Amino acid sequence: MIGRTLAGFILSRLAGGEAEILSVAVASARRRRGLARALLNLHLGRLAGLGARAVFLEVDEDNTAARRLYHRAGFEEVGRRPGYYPHGSSTAATALVLRRDLV
């Protein structure tokens, strides 16, 4: 929150020492200002504090901005899901499965 306005959020789940980030969102008016990076760093610290040893997420291979964010945060590609993200009438995009260890 910035003031009384929700500027972004991260949604994840945690089980058995592993976490999965399900969604990262930043309000369009607040993008390109480092908010996603700050949220992600804060969230990863929180997950580590809750006992997560590894974090996974999936990202559309065509989402360059998100891929750059996750790469800079130390995530590495560990798998692919071809045809995972529908793109209207065009061919569905591949989801990249990323992982970052927290220990």
N, C-alpha and C positions, 0 to 999 in steps of 0.2 A: 504494500500500500504506500502510496505517496500522498500524504495528507489523508484525505478521506476517499481517495480514488484507487481502485484496484488497478495496478499497473502490470502485474504478471503473476504467474503461479507455476508450480511444478507439482505434479501428481505422481506418486509412486506407491509401490507396495513392497513389503519386506517379509520374508519367510526363510527360515533355516539359514540365516547368515548371508542370504543373497537378496538384493533389491532389484526391482525393475522400474525404470522411469517410464511411465505410461504417457505423459503429456507434459510439454513445456510450452507456455504461452506468454507472450508479452503484447500488451496493447499496441496497436499500430502506431499511435502517436509517440510511443516511448521506445520504439525500436532503434537500433544502431547507436545506442548510447551506453552499452555495456551492462544493461540491466540483466539480460539473460545470463551472462557470464557470472555476475554477482549472485544471482539467484541460484545458479547451478553450484557454485562454490559453497554457498551457505548450505544448500540442500545436501551435498555430498558429505559435508562435515556433520550434519545432523544424522544422516544415515550411518556414518561410521560410529557416532556416539550411541546409536541404537543397536550396534553390533553387526552391521553389514560388513562383510569382508570383500564383497564384489558387487558391482552394479552393472546391469545390462540395460540396453535400450535398442529400439529399432528406429531407423531413419530412412526416409526415401532417398535413394541414391541420387536423385535429381535436386535435392534440397541442399544446395551448396552452402548457404549460410549456416544451417544447422550442422552440417558435416564439419565445417570449419570450427564452430563452437565446441563440438565434442572432441575433435582432434586436439585442440588447444587445451582441453581439460584432461587430456591423457587417455581418452578412450581409444581402443584399437578394434579393428574389424575382426570378428571371430566366425562370421557366417553370413550367408545370403539367402534370401527368400524370393526367388524369381516370381514375377507376376503378382506380387503381394498388394501393391497400391494401385487401385483403378485410376485411370486417367481419362475419364470420359470415353470417347469412341476410339482413342488410340490404345496402343499396347500398354498393359499395366506395367508399372515400374517395379524394380527390384527393391526390396527392403534390405538394408545392411544391418546386421546384428553386431552391436558394439559392446565392448566390455571394458571396465576399468576396475582394477583391484584397489582396495582401500587400505590394505595392511602392508 
